[in-house]
Amino acid sequence: MNGEHPFWPVKVTARIRYRAIEAEAMIYPQGEGVAVFFSQPQRAVAPGQAVVFYQGEEVLGGGSIERVLSTQHSLNIAERRGSLLL
């Protein structure tokens, strides 16, 4: 991208596993990483798995999932540490 900081939140598609279908998500800054809110519940998300963020054909960034939570609205949150590559 152009190296500028994004306006938060950022609408993306995200892929948890290599063969998984990209799913709509929003990413928000959280500490040194980001929190990922999927628009639909994701199956079998676990710490240590990779998550990659896309906008169209462009890869925005990614990292390893540190922890997984469920919210009252059945959204999954995948949190990772490290910098978001935007």
C-alpha positions in Angstrom: 0.0 0.0 0.0 1.1 3.6 0.2 2.6 3.4 3.7 0.0 5.6 5.4 -1.7 4.5 8.5 -5.2 3.2 7.9 -8.4 4.7 9.2 -9.7 2.2 11.8 -11.5 -0.1 11.6 -10.4 -1.6 8.3 -12.8 -3.8 6.3 -11.0 -6.8 4.9 -11.4 -10.4 3.9 -9.4 -12.8 6.1 -8.3 -16.4 5.6 -7.5 -18.5 8.7 -6.3 -21.7 7.0 -4.5 -22.1 3.7 -7.4 -23.9 2.1 -10.2 -21.9 3.8 -12.4 -19.5 1.9 -11.8 -15.8 2.6 -14.4 -14.4 5.0 -15.5 -10.8 5.5 -14.0 -9.2 8.7 -13.2 -5.9 10.4 -9.8 -5.4 12.0 -9.3 -3.0 14.9 -6.0 -1.9 16.6 -5.5 -3.8 19.9 -2.2 -3.3 21.8 0.7 -4.2 19.5 -1.6 -6.2 17.2 -5.1 -6.2 15.9 -8.5 -7.8 16.9 -10.4 -9.4 14.0 -14.2 -9.5 14.0 -15.6 -11.9 11.4 -19.1 -11.2 10.0 -19.9 -14.9 10.2 -18.6 -17.4 12.8 -15.5 -19.2 11.7 -15.0 -22.9 12.2 -12.0 -24.5 14.2 -10.0 -21.3 14.8 -7.2 -22.0 17.2 -4.1 -20.2 18.6 -1.0 -20.7 16.5 -2.9 -20.7 13.2 -2.0 -18.1 10.7 -4.4 -15.4 9.6 -4.0 -13.3 6.5 -5.8 -10.1 5.6 -6.8 -9.0 2.1 -8.4 -6.1 0.3 -9.3 -7.5 -3.1 -6.1 -9.1 -4.6 -3.8 -7.2 -2.2 -2.4 -8.8 0.9 -2.5 -6.2 3.8 -0.8 -8.3 6.4 -1.2 -11.2 8.7 0.2 -13.1 11.7 -0.2 -15.9 14.2 -3.4 -16.1 16.2 -2.7 -15.6 19.9 -6.1 -16.3 21.3 -9.7 -16.8 20.2 -12.8 -15.5 21.9 -16.6 -15.8 21.1 -18.9 -12.8 21.7 -22.6 -12.7 22.5 -23.2 -12.0 18.8 -21.5 -15.2 17.6 -18.6 -13.3 16.1 -15.1 -14.7 16.4 -12.2 -12.6 17.5 -8.7 -13.6 16.5 -6.0 -11.5 18.1 -2.4 -11.5 17.0 0.7 -9.6 18.1 3.1 -7.8 15.8 2.7 -5.0 13.3 0.0 -4.9 10.7 1.6 -4.6 7.3 -0.4 -1.7 5.9 
